[in-house]
Amino acid sequence: MTRPSVVAIAAEVSSGARRAVTVAAEALDTIAAYDAVQAHAWICRPDPEAVLAQARAVDARIAAGEVLPLAGVPFAVKDNIDVAGLPTTAACPAYAYQPQASAHLVEKLIAAGAILMGKTNLDQFATGLVGARSPYGAPACVYNLDYVSGGSSSGSAVAVGAGLVAFALGTDTAGSGRVPAAFNGLIGFKPTKGRWSTGGVVPACRTLDCVTVMTHDVADAALVDSVIAGFDAADPYSRRAGEAPPVFDEAFSFGVPRADQLLFMGDDQAQAFYGRAVERLKAMGGTAVEVDIEPLLEAAKLLYSGPWVAERTAAVEDLLLANPTAIHPVVRAILQGGLGVSGVDSFKGFYALADHARAAEAVWAEAQVLLLPTTPTIYRLREVLAEPFALNAALGLYTNFVNLLDMSAIAVPAGFRENDTGFGVTLIGPAWADRNLFDLARRYEEIAPMPQTPALDVAGKPQTVKLAVVGAHLAGMPLHWQLTSRDAKLVSRTRTAAVYKLYAMTNTTPFKPALIHVGEGGASIELEVYELGVEAFGSFVVEVPAPLAIGTVTLEDGSSVKGFVAEPRAAAGAEDITALGGWRAYIAGLPK
């Protein structure tokens, strides 16, 4: 998969190295091809000729000498954000209307040269974190179609994750931009409330709503932010910039929850990825500080069990009363709960939130930033359909409080499970810490290799397999032909996590090593990762002799791939060569 880059495309089109119309035509072709995999990402797309007309206009502006920071960059917007000429549905056909003007942010993006490719699917009225509550279908995780995409900005995450566009706008009230970013291996940036205009956005909870962006890397998100951040006098919830917290020094403190507050719903891989993210921040110069996040978790409960559910009801009250069956049944059940909230209930909720916010201030006295899992786990689509309320609530454990407590946040990838679904962590700061979070997230990207993205899922089945080799199958070694004869392609040269020992086995022809997982006391071992077709992988596995086997190997970035492992008996009589760091060093030291 080609991962389109906002920064790279804008630079190429601005310099004349590529034409915007070429970029747009390629994006149209990619979108059409991906429709055969899953078409549920989109609700509405402009006619292809209209897209190309946008691109030709950008090329003309560049030729005339205009400076366009997003020149030729294809993007998408969630279909609760207005785009002139296209209907806004909020994933409810009965609610649909034709806006006379685009949302303030969309206007700024187009003025900066970005090319609108279409409007994306969502949990209806942005109510949900799963992506399964839409009459337009349920988008799925781009790397494993059995699992949810995350929501409510489901289609936006799929459009970026599948490489259909370079960035996409979503919205985020309870995690709707961060959760789908995590599941699809993306950056999900949620600005401080009011820092980006919400003019032209269908409200979910109007006092809490934020527009968000999803990209493949931090630099892309920061560029989009530089274009659209700013005060909008026409939006009553827009805010003039407040005072930013101090910038992060090389040494900084970051908060992690108490052990009893870290819940992963039995997802051991997610727990391990979170632990590695903590170590990554320590390697950046950070000091982990254990903090009590109970006030945050208590505040989060107000979003659906307190009066804020009535704010969701207020946004669509007319439709709810006049035509309730037009609303998705799960969403309708939530919205109907708001009809019984009284004014007294609302004020009690405001008072409770103020108490929680004051208690939460203690977090910033102890740490400059919080590092939390974006979600505890992920669920299959069929699981969410069978239990739509409890599982959805579980996904919001670490996201629901952020807007209520006026915080800024950026979700970043932290690994891919063995089922190829993404796990992410979120850096959370107080209001107006946005640019500081960008800087910290860039350092997070740079400190160690980021997780490798799996091959895109097609019809729910993996089409390729990544295979790690550590010895005789390395490039230039005697058995490398077994890979090249199967058209295997080199993905990366990297290292294992520091939990392995490497042995030179005896009585093998040619010489072969044994990689054995030992946990504590292990080391990081050099290896190469190849990608080959499923059938080719199957024929390869058949030829692997005992005591070697193909199992799961954990890489230094925390991701897992298939690879050579060995039974414990392989170490009997073998030479421990772990200290050499890899098989090449051992071979180089043998007598010639």
N, C-alpha and C positions, 0 to 999 in steps of 0.2 A: 504494500500500500504506500502510495506517495502521500506524505504528510504536508499538505500545503501550508506555507509559512506566510503570515501577514507581512512580516518585515521583509522577507526575500522578494515576494511578489511586488510589493510597493516599490522597492528599490529597482527591480528589473524594469517595471513599466515606466517609472519616472526617468530612468536613464535611457530608455529606448531599446534596451536589450530584448524586451518582449513587448508585444502590443496587448492592450487590455482585451481586445476582441479575440485574440488567440487564447488568453487565459479563460475568458468566459466560455468560448466554444469547448475547450477541454473540460471545464466544469460541467457543462450541459451533458457531454458524453459520459462522464463519470456518474452523474446522477441517474441518467437513463439506464446505465449498466447495473447500478446498485438496486434499482427498482425490482430487478429479478430476484434479489436476495431478500429484501424487505422494503415494501413501499409505504410503510406506516409512518415514516419520519415526517412526511409532508401533509399539510392540509390544503394548501393552495400554492401554485407556482405561476409566475408570469409566462406568457407565451415565449418560446425561445427567441423569436425575432425581437421581442421587447427587451430581453436580456442583452442580446447583441447590440441593440440600439443604445442601451446604457453604456456598453463598452466602447462603441464607436465615439460616443460623446466624450468619454474620458480621454481617448486617444487624441481627439481634436483639442481638448483643453491642454493636454501635455504639449502638443505641437505648438500651441499658442503661448507657451511659456509659463503656464500656471504651475504652482507648486502644490501637489496633492499628496498629503501624507499617507493616504490609503489607496493610491492609484491602482485601479484594476483588481482590487482584492475582492474575491467572491465571498458573500456572507449571507446569513439567513437570520430571520427573526421569529421568535415565538408568536403564535397566533393569538396572543392577547395584547399585542402591540400593534398600533395602527400603521398601515401603509396605504397611502393614497392610491386608488385604483384597484385595490384588492380588498375583499371582505374581511372583517374581523369577526371570528366566530367564538373565540375562547373555548373551542372544542364543543360547542353546543349549537347545532344548526338553527334551532328556534330563537337563539339570542342574536344571530348574525346581523351585522349592519355594515353599511358602506361608508367608511370615513371620508370626510372631505379633504383632510390633510394628513400627512404622516406624523407620527410621534416626533417630538422635538429631537430625540436622539437619532432616529432614522434619518431625519433631514440633515443632521450634522455629519453622519456617516457618508451619505450620498454626496454631500457637498465636498467631502474630503476625498472623493473618487472611488469609494467602495461600490461594488456591483451587487445588487439584491438578486438572489437566486430563488427566494420563495419564503413562505411562512410555514412554520413547523408545528407539529402535533404537541399536545400537552395533556396532562390530567385536567379534566374539565374545570374551568374557572380557577385553574392553578391550585386545585385542592387535592393534594396527594404528593407522595414522594416516590411513587412506584412506576408511573407511566402507563398504568393499565386501566385508567378511568376515562376513556375517550371513545365516542362512537366512531371515530376515524381509525380505530385499531390500536393495538398496543405495540409500540416500538420495543425492540429487544436489545439487550447488550450486544454491541457490534462484534464481540469476540466469542460469544456463546449465546445463541438465539433461544436457549431454554430459559435464560435468566432475564430478569427485568432490566430495563435500561436505566431505571431511576427516573424520578420526576420531581416536580411537575414538568420541568423543561426537557422532556424526554426526546422529542424530535430534534431539538437543537443539539443535544449531546450526540445523538446518532449521526447527524449531518456532519459534525466536526470529526467525531471518532472514526467514521468511515471515509474521511478524506473528501467529502463532497463539497465542502466549503472550508475556508481558512479560519473563520470564526463565526460564532452565532450568538445572538442575544437571547437570554432567557430572563426569567424573573425569579426572585427569591424572597419568600416571606418566612419560611420555616426550614429552608435548606434546599429549595427547589432548583437552585443552580449548582450547588456544591455536591449534592448526592449523585446526580447523573454524571457529573464530571468524574467523580471517584470511580464509578462502575465502568466507565469507558476510557480510563487512563488519561484524563485531561486535566488542564488547569481550569479551575472554576473560581473567578474573582467576584466577590460580593462587596461593593463599596459601602462606605458609611451612608446611612440613611440620608437622603436628600442631596448627596454629593453628585449623583446623576439624576437628571430630571425623570419623573414618572408621568409627565404630560403625554397624553395619548395612549396610556396603558389602562386596560380593564382592571379595576381594583380587585384584589383578593382581600387583604386587610390594608386599607389605604394608608393608615398611619404607620405601617410597618414595611410596606412593599419596597423592594429595590429591583432595579434592572441589573442584570449580571451579564458577564461574557464568559464564553468557553473557548479555549484555544489549545494548541499543542504545547506551547511553552510560555514562560513568564514574559519574555520580551514582547511577544505578540499581544498578550493581554495588556501590558503596560502601554504599548503604542495605541491600542484602541482607547484606553483610559485617557491618554493625553489629548485625544480628539474630542471626546464627548463629556468629560467632567466639566462641571461649572454650573453657576447659578442660573436658574430659569425663572424669571419673574412671573411667567404665566402659570407656573406650577405652584400652588399654595403650600406644597410640602417640600419644595426645594429649599436648600439651606445655603447661606453664604459660608465659605470655608471657615472652619474653626481652627484653633491652634493645634498644630500637630505635636504629638509626643516627641521627645528627643530621639534622634536617629540611633540605630543600634551600633555600638562599638564592635570591635573585633571580639571582645568578650561581652557576653550578654547573658541574661537569665531567662529561662523559659519554664513555664509552669506545666507540670504533668499531674494528673489526678492521683489521689490516693489509690492504693491497690484495690480496695473494696469498691471504688467508684469506676473502675475500668471493666466494662462488661463487653463481651464479644459473642454472646449467645452461642457458646460452644464452638466458635470459629477459630480453631487453633492457628491457622495460617494468618488470619487477620491479626491476631495477638502477636505473632512473631514479627509480622511486618511493622507493626506499631513500635515494637521494641527496637527494631533496626532503625526506624526513623528517629527515635530518641538518640541512638548512638550517632546518627548522622549529624544531628544538631550539636552534640557534644564535640564531634570532630571539627565543627565549624568555629569552635571557641565558646559554645554555649554551656551554661551551668544549669542542670536540671534542678528545679525546685518543686517539691511536692506541695500541692495546694488543695484546699478543700473546695470542690466545685458544687457542693450541695446547694448553695444559693442559686447557682445557674440552673441546676436541674429542677429546682422548685419553681423558678420563674418559667421554665419551659412548659410546665404543666398548665399554665394559664392560657396557653395558646388555643387549646381545644377543650379544656375542661373549665375555663374561665369565660369572661364576657367577650373575649376577642372573637369567639366563634360568631357572635352577633354582628361583628363588623363584616364578616364574610357574607352573612345573610343580607345585610343592608345593601351590598353591591348588586344583588340580583333578586331583591325582594319581589319586585313586580312579576317577574317570570315565575318565581317560586309559588306565588299565590294564585296566579292566573292559569298556569300550565305546568304543574309540578312534574307530570310524567315526561315532560320534555328534558328533564334533567337526569343525568346518570344516577341510578338508584343509590350507589354508595355516596356520591356527592350530595344527593338530595337528603339523605339521612343526616349528614353533617349539618347542612344548611338549615334544615327544619329545627335542629336543636337551638339555633339562635333566636327563634321566634319567641321563646319563653324567657329570654334574659331581660331582667328589669333594669331600670335606671339605678336602683339601689345595688343590684348585682354588679353593675358596671363600676360604680364608685368603689365598691369593696375590692374589685379587681385592680383598679388603679392604685389603691392604697397598698395592697399586697405586693404589687410590682415595685412600688417605690421602696418598700422594705427590702425586697430581694436585691434591688439595684444598689442600695446602700451597703448591704452585706457583701455584694460582689465586688465593691471597690477594694476590698482587702486583697483580691487577687492581684490587682495592679500595684499594690504596695509591695508584693512579694516577687513578682515576675514582670518582665517587660512584654512578654507575649505568651500565649497559651499554645501548646501543641496537643491536639486531640485527634482521635480517630474521626474521620469524616462520618463514617457509619460503623456500627459494630459488626455487621455482616452483610450478606446479600441473599436474596431469595429467588427461587424459580418462579416463573410467571404463574404456573399452575398453583403454587403454594399461596401466592398473593390473591389469586382469584378465589381460592377456597377460604381464606381467612384475611379479608381485606382491611380490617381495622387494626388488629393487634400487630400484625407484621409491619404495616405502614408506620405505626407509632414507634416500633422498635428502631426503624431506620432514622428517625428524627432525634434520637437520644442526645446526640452531641451537636445538633444544629438548631433545634427549635428556639433556644434562648437568645441567639445572637442578635436578631433584630429587636426583640423585646428589650434587651439591655443596651441597645445602641452601640454595637461593636462592628468592627470591620473584619473581613476574613478572606483568606485565599486558600483554596483546596489544591493540593498538589499530589501527583501520583506517588505511591509508596510500594507498589508491587503488584504482581498478578498471581492469583491463586492457581493451583494445578488445573482448575476447570477453566482457566483463561479469563475469569472475571477480574476486574480491577479493584484494588483496595487503595484508598487514599487517606492522607492526613490533612488536617487544616491548621494553618497558622492564624490565630485570632488575636486581634489587638483592640484597644479602645477606639472610640470614634476618632476619625481623622488620622489614623495611623496607616492609611492606605499605601502611601508611597514607601513608608518604612517596610511594610509587608512585602511589597514588590522587591525591594532590595534584599531582604532576608530570603525570600523564595528563590531569587536568582542564585544566591550563595548556596542554597540547598541543592539546586540543580547542578552546580559546579563542583561540589565537594566530592562526589562519587558518581559513578555511572547511574543514570536514571533507569527505571525498569524497562526492559525490552518489551515492545508491544507484540502480542501473539499475532499469528496470521488471522485475517478476517474470517469469521464463521460464514459458511454458505449452507443454507438449508439445515442449519443446526448441526452440521458435521464438520469437524476439522479437515481441511484439505491438505495441510502440510503438518509436519512434526519437526520440532527443533531437537537436535541431538548433540550432546556434549561428548567430545572425545578427549582423552588425556594421554594417549600413548601411541601405539603402532598405527593408529588411524589419522594422526596429525598430518598436516601437509608436509610432503617430502619423506614421510615414513613408509615402511614396507607395505602396510595394508591400506594406505590412503586410496588406492584404486577401488576398494570396495565402496567408497563414497562417490568418487567421480564417475564410476560406471553406472551409478543410480541418479546422476544429474544433481547431486547434492550441492547446495550453494553455501559458501561461507557467510555466516551472519556476523560473527564477531570473534575476536581473540580477547579473552577475559580471564577471570579467575573464579574459583569456587568461594563460597563463604568459608570462614576460618574454622571449619569443623571437621576437616578430613585429614587422613594420613595417606601417604602414597608409598607403595612397596614395589620393589623390582622382584617379580616372581621368578622362581627357578624352573628349569625344565620346560620352557616354552619356546616355540619357534614360530615366528620371530620373537625376540624379547618383548614381553608385555608387562605393563604395570598393573597394580591392583589399587583402586581408589576405595577407601573404606571410611564410612562416616563414624567418627568417634565422639563428636560433640566437644565438650570442654577439653582443652589440650590439643585440639586439632590446629591445622594451618590452612592457609589459602593456597590453592594449587592452580597452576596455569592450565588452561584448556582452550579448545576451539569449539565454537557452536556452529553447527551446520543445519540447514533446512532442507528437507526432502519430502516427497509425496508420501501419503499414507501407505499406499501399496508398496512403494520402495522401502519404506521403513519396516514394514512387516517382513519382507524378504530378507532384510538386513539382520533383524533380530534372530531369525531362524539360524543364522550362521554363527552366533555368538557362543563360544564354548564355555562350559563350566570350568573353574568356579567363578568366571565372570558372568555378568548378567546386565540387562538393561533395566535400570530403575529410574528414580527421580533424583536429580542433582540440584542442589541449591547454589545459585550464583552469588557473587559478592554484592550485587545490587538488591538481593532479597528475592529475586524471581526464581522460578523453578523450571527446569527443562528435563526432558528424558536424557539419559546418559549412562556411560559405563560405570558400574559399581561392582563390588566383589563380595563374595561370601567371606566370613571371618577366616575360614580355612585357607584362603589364599595367602594369608600372612605367614602361615607356617613355613619356616625355613627361608622366608623371603627377606630381602634387605630393606630396611626402613630408609627411604630416600626423601622423606618429607622435607627435611631441612634444605634440600636443593631447590624446592619450590616448583618443580615440574620435570617432566620426562625428558625434555630436550637437554636440560642441564646434565642429567644423568648420562644420556647417550654421548654427549660431548666429552665426558670424562672417562669413557671406556678406552682401553688400549686400542690403538689403531692397528 
